[in-house]
Amino acid sequence: MNRQIIENNAKLLDIPITVFESDIFDAVYEIEKSPCYLCARMRRGYLYSKAKELGCNKIALGHHYDDVIETILMGMLLWCTGSDHDAETPQHKF
């Protein structure tokens, strides 16, 4: 659904886009320590290499409207449980 909206908007605005897929999610699915960090780094690296392959010198990145809320909640929950922090990171007790 989101992909179709993006493609329709790009066509309406006469903006050329390239859509491609990767297997990054499959690669980090089993990772227990910092999968979000690894996934983000891998996605960014993949975007850079794809842009270079296409001869692009700029990448436009966007966020969904609720990304800020989701990120804050994930950070709060992970910080409380300590599941995404190393042993040296102080843990909050509530």
N, C-alpha and C positions, 0 to 999 in steps of 0.2 A: 504494500500500500504506500509506504513512504517513498519507496524508490520510484513508483509510478508518478507520484506528485512532483518529485524532483525533476524527473524527465519531462513531464508535461510543462512545468514552469520554465525549464531551460529552453524548450522548443518555443514556447510562447514569447520568451524574451530574446530569442535567437542567440542563445549562448551555447556554444559547443561544449559538450561534456563527454567524458569517457568513464564508463562504469566497468569495474573489474572486480573479481572475487578472489579471495585468498583462503587458505586453510589455517589462519592464525589461531582462531578459536580452538580448533582441534589440537593444535600444538600446545596450548597452555591449559587445556581443560583439566589435566591431571596434576598440575602444579599446585602445591599447597601453600608455599611461601611467596607472597606478593604476586599472585597471578595478574592482578589489574595493572601493576607496574610493568610487568613483562609484556603483557598484551599491548599496552599503550606504546611501549618502546618499539615493539615489533611492527605495529600498524604504522607508526611514524616512519620507520625505516623502509617499510614496503612502499609507502606513499612517495618517499624521496626517490627510491630507485625507479618506480613507475614513472614519476615525473621526468626524471632524467632520460629514461627510455623513450618517452614521448617528445622530448626536446623542450620541455616546459622549464621556465625559470621562476615560477611562482606556484604556490599551492594555496587554495582557499579552503580553510577549515571552518566548520560550523558546529554549533551545539544545538541540541534540542532545548526547548523552553524549560523543561523540568530537570535538566542536567545539574544545575546548581543545587537544587533541593536534594536530588538523589545523591550527589557527591557528599554533601554535608551529612546526610543521614548515614551513609555508608561509613564515613570517617568517624562519626560518633559511635556507631555500633562496633566497628572494628577496634577503635581506640579503647572502648570499655572492656571488650573481651580479650584484647591483646593478640588477636589471631593474625594480625597483619604487621606486627611490630616485633623487633628483635628483643632479646633479653635485656638490653641496656636501656630501652625506652621505658620511662616510668609509666605505670598503669594507674588509671583513675579508679577509685573505689567509690561506689554509690550505695 
